[in-house]
Amino acid sequence: MYSDYGYTPEPELRGFINDHPFPPEIQVESPWLVKRQARLRERLAGVLAEAVGRLAADPQAVAARNAWQAGVAAFLASHPDGWLPAVPLEPRIVAGGEPRADRSLTIESGVEGNSVRSEKPLGRDEAIEIVADMADMGTIAAVRLSLDLDRLEPGQRAIAEGAKLRPELAIRPAEGKPRPVKLQAGTANVSRPLYRSGAEVPGLTDQWLLPFDLPFDLPADVRPEAVWLVEPATLAPGERLVVTIRGECRLPVRVAVSPLGAAEAAQVAAAADLAALVEPPSVRSPEQAAQVSELFLLSTAHDPAAFEQTRAVARELELLFGGRAWTLVTQAAPEPLPVRVLSRGNWQDESGPVVLPATPAFLPGRIESTESKRLTRLDLANWLVSGSNPITPRAVINRLWAMFFGTALSAAVDDLGSQGELPTHPELLDWLACEFRDSGWDIKHMIRLIVASKAYRQASSLVPAALAFDPANRLLASQNPRRLEAEFVRDNALAIAGLLNLEDIGGPSVKPYQPAGYYAAIQFPNRDHAADADERQWRRGVYTHWQRTFLHPMLANFDAPARDECAAARMVSNTPQQALTLLNDPVFVEAARALAARLLEDSTVADDAARIRLACRLALNREPQNKEAESLASFLEGQRQAFAGTPADAAKLLAVGLAPRPPLDPVEHAAWTQLARVILNTQEVITRY
């Protein structure tokens, strides 16, 4: 646990708190994120294209767009970069909204506008307030803060390191209260990230955090700048823009606004957009004409629904961090640390002889360091897979066998030594180990070999004659039925429902539904869980976010290990919590709802009996027995009557989960959802036979 409180400084961790990823974590490109980013940009382009099509069909919208682009073209004639500096009319220091007469500001004029700064640090409740008359520009769609650090003396520049600025915008009418202008998304060319609940917050929120190692050697024409998209606001005659800046206000700050919006803050006043706007309408290309219409929609929110859709997709794009993700790396020490024999285990006693790297003497193919060569981890890796070491392929094959037969050839998968168990089929284990090694350590080849074997393809019905002398079925007279592992229990239900997301391999962890307050006991820092609200919710269980020992409740109920210690084999229990999870966990209720919709929308089945048979084939891979079919049909009819009498309960049940709800009769859909819940809660669904 660490926080840079100032009185316990660590120079290498300046500015760090527990929320940060600590060195040596680095950011690398994630192929999964890059592909998702491309898909989101396609979706964003589709939303804008649909909005432009609706605009073209609306004469009033076309007239509004033409008036807007004429005004913007006139604005660009005097401000070709797309930004209008806010000339302070009444800069002052305020506290609690009231001016401080005893405090003064320094205003420095320049070609690009006036900068404002306070000579002395401001109090917690104090801020700089800048009032500017900008009614002539019409709509405000973006705001920019720039820092003129070159106006500071070299000895003063340290105040910028780690500084925080928080802007607030409002429009002040001639009479009445100011109305706030909401900041929507921001970006900066120089900043340090913000972290919440252990995760990085993309872009800028309502504040701009400067790095502790601020680069003062930026090119002369580049200054630290932050740009925010704002909720488009129009200034009427007599109204003024009020910019309030809190934080480190001893920095020379310039404010500018723009009438141009964008899907992302980094694209405000982009060169291509400016070129399209200044081009006469008569000579614009079709692409430029569509570009102008998109800019109109993004700058004015003329189509509120489309504007909100673009902002939602843009927020998802922000969360991808440009296709980059954090990963752990190893930093090698310049020189290996000396390791000694510890006298009576005393780690402070340095009198013992130095021990050099070597493999255990009792294992085959021993290698050890010499005076001329110290062994490294590469030597260890080569020894592990060397021909003189049969232990590695035996251990791998033993675990692989356990995955397909429930019990390994030597049941103690974490110990093939003298304290483990002798293999039931030692010659088979040796042969498979040799085949694995000689095939070039080909895992897929070994899996094909095992699943194509007669032993694996046996039925799981126990052989009565073998029970007397082999009750545990270690000699494999039949296949071993066993419950699916925790991740596969969830995956199987989603696959049966047709929801399982099998898109590209990899990517960051996903967050399924989870009870509120489950992380309440976690501190340093406090954690919160926000379930993913898109198709990531149905990715495979292997990608589930794992919060150390606070593993997801569904995984815990189905015996997933807590990962606080190594677990070579999982325990298998049978508890009431498992049945309750299958009945009530939102992911299983949602899977039941989707399975019910799948049954009702299937055109190949026309009656209840056919749908019940289809449900059993999908979930159990078999036809229902007569008694099962009769029981399910009776249950279905009872649920229809119950929901017909309480339609609100049907609506409540069908509202669980994010999966789209097709236009089906709510009572019928809810009744079949209940039947699907029964089927998904059977032993056969969670058992591998």
N, C-alpha and C positions, 0 to 999 in steps of 0.2 A: 504494500500500500504506500502510495507516495503522492504528495501534493507540494507544489512549490510555494510554501507559505512565506518565504522570504527569510525567516529566521533559521531554516534548515536547508540552505541552498545546496544544490548539486549542480555544478556548472554545466555538465553534459545534459541535464534534464531541466534546464531553465524553461519555464512555461508549461511543463508537463503536469498533468494530474492523472488520476487513475483511469479516466475515460480514454486517454490517448493510447494508440498503439505504440508501444515502446520499441526503441531500437533493440535488435536488428530487424524489425519488420520493414518491408519495402513494398512499393506498389509495382505490380506487373500487369501486362495486358492479359485480359481474360477472354478467350475466344467466345465463351458463352455470352458474356456481356456485350462483346462487339456485335454478335449476331442479333441479340435482343435490341441493341441500339438501332441497328439497321431496320428491324421490323417496326420499331416505334416511329422512326422517321417516315417510313412508308405510311403508317397510320396517320401521323400528323399531316402529311401531304394529302391524304385522302379526305380528312376532315376539312381542310382548307379548300380543296377542290369542290367538295359538295357545297360549302358555304358560298364560294364564288359563283357556282351554278345557280343557287337560289337568288343571289344578288342580281345576276344578269336578267332574271325573269321578273324582277320587281322594279317598275319604273321609278317609284319613289326612292328606292335604295340607290338606283343608278344616278338619279339627280343629286342625292346626298354625297355619293362618292365623287361625282364630277366637281361639286362645290368644294369638297375637302381637298382634292388634288390640286385645284386651282390655288387655294389658299396655301397649301404646302409648297407649291412651286414658287409662289411669291416669297414665302419665308426663306426658301433655299437660295433665292437670288441674293439676299443680304447675309445669309448664314449658310454658306455652302457645305459646312461639315455637319449640318443638321442639329446643332446645339446653340441655344441662346443663353449667354451668361446672365446669371441673376444679379442685377446691379442693386446692391443693398440700399434701400431708402431709409430704413430705420434700424440699423444693426445695434443690438443692445444685449446686455446680460440680464437674464430673468431668473427668478427663483419662485417656484410655485405659480408661474404665470404672471408674476408681478415684476416690473423692472427694478434693477438694482442701481440706484443713483450713484452709489459710491464705487461702482466698478466701471471700467472703461475698456474699449476695444481698440485694436490697431487695425486700420484699414489701409491696404496697400494696393494701388491701382496698377494694372498691367494691360498689355495688348489683349490678352485672353480673358480679361475680367478682373474684378476686384477680389482679393483674398482678405479674409477676416481672421483674426486670432486674438486670444486673450494673453496678456503679458504674465498673468499669474494663474496658478491652478484654480479650477472651479470647484466649488463644494459639491456634495452629493446631489443636492436638489437644484443646482444651478445649470444653466445652459445658455448657449448663444442663440439669439433669435434674429433671423434675417427676414425682412419684409421687402418684397420686390413687386413692382408693377409689371405684369406680363399679360394683361388682358388682350393685347394685340395679337398674340400668337395663337389664341383659340384654345385647342385641346392640349393638355399635358399628358404625355404617355410614358415618359421616362425622366429620371433625374440622375445627375452625375456629381460626385464629390471628387475634387482633385486636390492634391497636397503639393504646395509650392515649397518643397523642402530646401530648394536652392536659396530661398530667402532667409533661411536660418543660419546663424553662425555655426561653424564646425563644432564648437563645444556645446551647442544647443541641440544638435541632431539626435542625441541619445534619448530625448523625450519621445521620439517617434517609435522607438523600439518597444514592441509589445503593446502599443497604444490601442485604444478602443474608441470608435466613433459610432454614434447611434443617431441617425437622422430621423426626423418626423416632419411630415408635410401636412399642411392644411390650407384651405382657401378661406380668406377672411372677407366677408361681404361688407358693404358700407354700413349696414346695421345688422345686428343679430350676432349669434355665436358662429365661430369658425367651424367649417365642416372638414373632418379629417380626410386625407387622401391616403389610401392603403398601399404600402409597399408590397409587391407581389413576389418578385424574384430578383436576385442580384448576383453580380459577379465582380471580380476585381483582378487587375493585372498583378498586384502584389498583396498577399494576405496570408494569414495562418488559419487553419481550419478550426471549426467549432465541433465539439463532441458532446453528444447526449446519450446517456445510457450505454456508453461504451461504443457507440457508432458515430461515424463522421457525418455531420450535417452538410449536404451538398450546397455549393454556392454560398451566397450571403443571405442571412435572415434579415432581421431588423438592425443588425450591427455589422461593423467592419472592423475586424481584428487584424492589426498589423503584426508581421512576424518579429521575433526577437532578434533575428539576424537580418534586419532590413537592408537590402542592397542599395547603398547610396551611389553606386557607380552606374546607375541607369543612364542610358543615352540622354543627351541634352534635350531632345524633343520628346522624351517619355517621362511622365510623372506618375507616381502612384495614383491610380484612379479606381473608383468603384461606381458601378452603374446599376441602378434598380429600375425594373419595370414597375409601373404604378397602375392602379386602377384608373383608366382614362377619365380625366376630369376637365370640364370646360369652364373657363373663367368668363363670367359676364362682365360688361362694362362696370367699372367701379370696384371690382373685386381684385384682391391682391393675394399673391402666394406668400405663405409664411413657412419658412424652413427653420426648424429648431434642431440644433446639433448639441448632443450631450456627449460626455466623455472627455478625452484629452483635447481640450480646445485651445491649447497653446500652439497647436500646429496651424500654419497658414492654410486655410481651407477656401476653395472656390466652389461655387455652386452653379450648375447649368442645367437647363431642362430642354427636352425635345418633344416635338409633337409626333414623333415617329415611334411606333411600337414594334414589337418583334415577337416571335415565338419563344426565343431565348434572349436573356439580357445581353449576352455577348454579341448578338447580331444587331443591336440598335444602331441605326444610321450606318449600315453596312454599305460599302462602295457600290455594290450592284443595285441596292435599293435606291440610293441617291441618283445613280445614273438613269434608272427607269423613271423616276419622278421628274427629272429635269427634261427628259426627252418629250418633245411635243406629241400629244395623243395621236396625231395623224400618221406619225412615222414609227410608233412603237411596234415592236414585234408582238406576236400573240403571247409569247412567254412574258414579256415585259408588261403587257396589259393585265395578265393574270396576276403578276407580281404586285402591281399597283392596287388591284382589288384586294389581294391578301393583306397588304399594308394598311389599307383603309379599315378592314375588319379588325386587325390587330391593334390599330391605333385608336379606334373609337368605340370598340365593342358594340358596333351597330347591330350585329347579330349576337345577342347575349348567350344563346345556347352554344353556338359555334365557338365563341370566345372562351367560354368556360371549358369546352372540350379541349381546345388547344392548350389552355393552361394546365389541364389535368395531364395531358400527354407530355407536355414540357416538364412537369414536375417528375413524371416517371423517368424521363431522360436524364434529369439532374441526378437521380438516385443511382445512375449507372456510372457516374464519375468518369465519363469519357471512355468507358470500356476497360477501366483499370480497377484492380482489386488488391487488397493487402494480403501479403503472404509472409510466413516466417522464413528466415534464412539463418545460416550458421556463419559466424565470424570466427575464423581460425586464429588462435593466439600466435603471436610472432615466434615464440619459443615454447615448447611443451613444458608444462609445470613438472617439477621433480616429484616423483611418487616414491615414498619410502615404506619400509616395513615398520608398522607402528608398534612400539613396545607397549604391551598390555592394552592395545587399542587407543593409546593416548595420541590424539592427532596433533598435539602441541609438542610432542617429543620428536625432535629432528635428528636423533642420534642413530636411527636405524639405517641399514644399507638401502641405497637407491635401487628401485625395481624398474626394469625396462619392459616394454610391451612384449608379450608372448602369448601363445595359446596355451590352454591348460595341458599339463603334461600327460594326463590320463586319457586324453582324446587322441584319435589317430591323426597322422600327418602333422605332428607338432612343428611349429615354426617359432623362432625366437630372435630377438634383436642381437646384433653384434656391435663391436666397437665401431665398425665402419658404416653400419646401416641400422637405423632405428626404424622399427616397423611402424606402419601407418594404418589408417582405417582401410585404405585400398588393399593392403596386404591381408587384412582380416577378411575383406569381402572376397578376395581371390581364394583364400583358404576355405571359406564357407562352401564354395562351389567347386573345389578341386576334386580330382578323381580319387584322391587318397582319403577323402572325408565322406563316408557314407551316411553320416547322421542327418545332414540337411535334406537330401531327397526323401529319406525315410520319414522325417518329421512332417514335411510338406504333404506327402502322400497320405500319411495317417490322418491329418486334419481334413484333407480333401475327401477321403473316404467317409469321415464322420458327417460331412455336409450332405452326402447322398444316401447314407444308410442310417443316420441317426446316431450310431455308435461307431467309434473308430475300431480298426483292427486291434489296436491297443487302446483300451478305453481311456487311459490317462493321457490325453492329447498334449498336456503340458509337461510330461516327463516320460521319455522313452528310455530312461536309465534304469539302474538296479532297483530304484524305489518305485518304479512305475509298474505296469502290468505287462506280462508276457503277451505277445500277439496271439490271437486265436488262429491266425493263418500266417505264420512267419515266412513261409516260402513265397506266398502271394505278396506280402509287403516288400520283401526283397526284390522280387521280380518287377513290381510296379515302380519301386525306387530306381532301379537300373534303367527301366524304360524311360522314366522321366528325365534322368540325367543324360542318357544317350540320345534322346530326342531334341536335345538343345534346350532343356528346361521349358518345354512347351506345355503350358497349362491347358490350353484348349484341346490339344491332342489327348491329354490324360482324361479330361472331362468326357470327350467323345468315347474314349475307350471304356470308361466306367459305365456311362449311361447306355451304351450299346450292349453291355454284358447281359447274360442270362440271369445272373444274380440280381442285378438292378431291376430288370423288367418283370420280376415275379409279382404276383398279386400280393396284397398285404393281409390277406386272410390267413390267420394262424393255422398251422398244420397240426391237428390234434395229436398225431403220433409223435411229433417232435417235442411237445410241451413237457412230457414226463422227464426227459433227460436234458432238455435245453429250454427252460422256461423263459430266459431272457433273449432267446433267438439269436445268440451270438454266432451260431453256425449257419445262419441265413437260410433256413428252410423256406422262409417267405420274406417279403419286403417288410420294413418296419414303419408303421404309421406313426407320425409325430406332429405335434402342433407347429404351425408356422412361427418363425421368429417375429418379434414385435414389429419390425419395419414392414415385413411382408403381410402381416395381418391387415394393416391399413392399405397397402398397395393392392392386395387381392380384392378388397371391397371396392376400391375405386376402379379397378380393371373390370370387375363384373358390371359396374354401373356405367362403364364407358367414359369415365372421367379421368382416368390415369393419364398424366401428362408425360409422354415419352420423348419430349423434344431433346435437343442437343445435350450431350453428356457434359457434366461439369457445371461451373458457376458457383455463386455464393450460396450460403445456407438459406433455406426458406422457413417461414414461420407459420405453422398451421394454427388452427383455432386452439385457444388455451384458456382455462378459467381465469377470470379477472383476479388480480391480486396474488397470483401464484408466486411472483417474485418479490412480494412485499418484504420478506425477511432479508433480502440481499442488500448489502450496503457497500460503500467504498468502491464504486459509486452505486447509488440506487439504480435499479434496473426497471425497465418497463417492457412490455411485450405488445407489439402491434402486429396482429395477424396480417399476412399478405392478402390483398384484396383483388387479386387477378388470377390468371391461370397458373401462377407459381404455387398456389394453394394446393394443387393436385399433383405436384411433382412427387417423385418417388421418396419413400421414407428415408433413404440413405442421405438425403439432402436436408433433413430436418435440423433446425438450429438446436444446438446442444449447449445448455448453460451449465457447464460443469456438473456438479452433483444435483442440480435442479433440472434433471432431464424431463422431457415432456411427460405429463401424467399418463398418457396412453402407453408410451414406451415403458414406463415404470411398472404399470399394471401387468404388462405382458413380459416381464422379466428381463428387460434390457439392462445390462450392467450400468452402474453409476459412473464408471470410468475413474473412480478415485483410486483404483488399483487394477492391475492387469487381470483379465478374465479370459482364459483360453477357451472355456466352454461355458455356455449359459445354463442357468438353472431353468427348469420348466415346472411351473406351478399351475394349480387350477383353483381360482378364487372367485368369490362373488363379484369382486371389483371388475373382473374381466367381462362378465356378462353385462354388468351395468355400463361399462365402456362401450360395448358393441350396441347397446340399446340407446344410449343417451349422448355419447360424444357427437358433437355437431358434424364431424366428418363422416360418421357412419349413418347419421340421419340424412345427411345430404346425399350420400351414396344410395340410400334406400329410395329417396325421392327421385333421383336420376334414373335408377333402375325401373321404378314404376312408370316414369315417362317413357322409357325405352320400350317397355311392354305395351303401353297404350298406343304408342305411335307406330308400332310394327304392323305393317299392312298385311303380313302373311298370317296373322292370327286374328280370329274374328269373335271368339267367345272366351268366357272365363276359363274354361277347362284348358283351352289351347294356350292361353297366357300363363296359366299355372305350370303347364308342362315346359313352356319356354323359360320361365323363371328358374325352374329346377335344372334345366340343361345349362343355362348360363352360370348359375351359382354352384351347382353340385355336380355338373357334368354327367347327369343321369336323368332318366325319367322318374317321376314320382311314383311311389307305390299307391295302390288304390286307397288305403286308409289315409295316407298323407294327402292325397288329392282331395278326398272328401273333407278332411279336417281343415285344410286351407280354404276350400270353397265356403265352408260354414263360417270360418273366421272372417273371410272377406265380406260376406253378406252382413254379418254383425257390425263390421266397421262402417259399411255403407249406411246402415240405419243410424248408427251413433253420430256420424258426421252430418247426416241429413238433418238431424235434430239440433246440432250445434255447429253451424257453418263457420262460426268464428274460430273454433278449434281447428277446423280444416285449414283455414287461412294461416293460423299461427304455425301449424306443422309445416306447411309448404313454404314458409318464409325462412326456414333454417337453411343456411349456406348461401354461397355466392353463385352457384350454377344457375344458368338461365332457366326460367320456368316457362315451358311451352303453354300455348293457349288451350288448356284442357279443363274439363269440368272439375272444379275444386274438390267437390265431394268424392268423385270417382278417383281423382288423383291421390287424395289423402288416404282413401281406403286401400288402394294398391300400395301406397307408401308403407302403410302399416304391415301389409302382407310381406313386402320386401324386407322390412326390418326383422320380421320373424325368421325369414329364410337366411338372411345375413348373420343371424345370431346362432345358427346351428353349429354343431360341432364339426360337421363336414366342411364347412366353409373355411374354418381356421385350421384345418388339419391336412397335412400332406400325406397321401396314402401311397 
